[in-house]
């Protein structure tokens, strides 16, 4: 992955995705796919976006069904790198699931699916935890310190764009409700 200045900035690419989508859900799917492409090289990286609701994780977007399934494995255990990143607001790296001692049952399940490196990066929207970006690679040690730093930079820019997308969705929802109310009022008047 190369975030060279001559390429589109992360913010510009995410803004393009917002303008091309009709809802926050579609934006998040585009965001997850973009993240997977951005961090893939000769090794494919899968991406998911976790959202905490009532301290439980749910995948609100993913780059593929495999990424969604990997997220679901973590939720089944109630903890793991991506959930921890979302809860604490700190990046969590698992260099190799075969040697990381923090979540033995979870890492065993992921290893059997052929994924060895995991990176959980928070997308902070508030002070009480929030969404997180989950990146999965089949190669152990894939997420080098440079890639971790790039993922954190990507997440920081994405968090601002995500806030804009949420605000736009709120305004669109309000406008839709007002339009529906006015149409209902017209019907009543007739």
N, C-alpha and C positions, 0 to 999 in steps of 0.2 A: 504494500500500500504506500502511496506517495501523495501527500497533501501539498504538493508544490504550489507556490503562489500563482503560477500561470494557469493552473487549473481553476475550475469553479470553486469558490469557497463553500464550506459546508453549509453556511447560512443561506447562500444563494441557491444551492441545490435543494435544500429543504423548503425554501420559499417557493421554488418552482413546483415542488410536490404539492404544497398547500394550494396553490393556484389551480392545479390540475385535478384536485379532488373535491368531492362534494361534502365530505363529512370528516370528522376527526378519526373515525375508524379507518377510512380509506387512507388518510394521511399517515396513520400509524403503520398500516401495512406497507405503504411506500417507504416509510422511514426504516422499517425492519429490513426490507429488501435492499435498500440502499446501503445500510450498515453491513449486511452480509457481503455485498459486492465490494464495498470499500476495503474490508479487512481480509478478503480472500486473495490469495496469490496462487501459487501452484497447489496450495492446500485450500480446500473449500471450507469456508466458515459459515455456520448457520447462526441466525440471530432471532431473538425473541424479545418482546417488551413485556415485562411483568408489572402489574399494578397491584398494590396492596389495598385490600378492602376488608375492614374488620380484622386486621392482622393476618388475613389469608391472602395468598398469592393467586392471581389469575392472569393468564396470558391474553393481552388485549391485541396483540399483533405478532406475526412471525413471518420469517422469510420463506418458510415451508412447513408442511405438516410434520416433518421430522423434527424441526426446531420446536414446534408446539408440543410434540410428544416428549421431548427432552425436558421442557419446562414442567410438564405435568408430572414427570417422575419426581422432580424436586418437591413439588407441592404435596405429593403423597407422603414424603418423609417429613414435611413441615419445616425443613431448614435445608440450607445449602448455600452455595456462593452467591447466587443471584438474589435469593430472598434476604440473605444477610446484607448484601450491598443496598438493597432497597430499604431495609430497616435501619441501617446504621448511617447511611450516606457516605460510606467508604467503599472504595474499589476493592474487590476480592478476587484474587487470582489463585487458580488451581493449576499448577504447572503440569502435574501428572497425577491423574486420579489413582494410579496404581501405588503411589507412595505418599499421598496426602492423608494425614491421619484425622482430619477434622470431622468428616461425615462418612464414616466407613460404609454404612449400608447404602447410602446414596451414591457414593463414588463407585462402589461395586456394580450397582445397577447401570450406571452410565458407561462404565468400562465395557460391560457386556454388549452395549449398543455400538461400541467402536469409537467412542469419543474420549480423548485423553486430556485435553486442555480446555479449561473453562475460565471465562472472564466475566465477572458481574460488575457493571458500572452503574452507579446511581444517576438518575435523571431528577435531580432535586427540584421540586415545585413548591415545597413548604418545609417547615422545620420538623415535621413528624414522620419523615420517611415519605416514600412515594414510589414512582415508577423506576424501573431499572432496566438497563440494556443487558441482555444475556448473549454472550458470544461463545460458540462451541467449535472446537477444531479437533480433527482426528489425530493430529500429530502432538505428541507430548512436547512441552516446552515451546509451543508455537507462539504464545503471547510474550514476546521479548519485552524488556523495559521500554524500548522505543514504541512498540505497538501499544503497550499499556498507556503510555503518555498520549499517543495519538487518539486512543479510544476515549480517554478522559477529556481531551480537547474537543473531540467530536460530540461527546455527551454534554459538555458545557454549552456549546453552541446550539445543540439540539434542544436543550432544556428551554432556552429562550424562545426558540421557534415553536416548540410544543405549547408554551404558554400563549403565544399568539394564536395558534390553531384552536386552543380551548376557548379563548376570548371570542374569536370569530364564530365558533360553533354556538356559543351562548347567545351572541347577537343575532345569528341566523335563526336560532330557535325562538327567540323573543319576537323577531319579525314574522316568522311563520305563524306563531300564536296570535299576534295582532291581526294578521291578514285573515286568518280563519275566523276570528271574532268579528271582524268587519263584514266578512261574507255572511256569517250567521245573522248579523244585525240587519243586513240588507234583505235577507230572506224574511226575517221577522217583520220588517217594515212593509214588505210587499204583502 
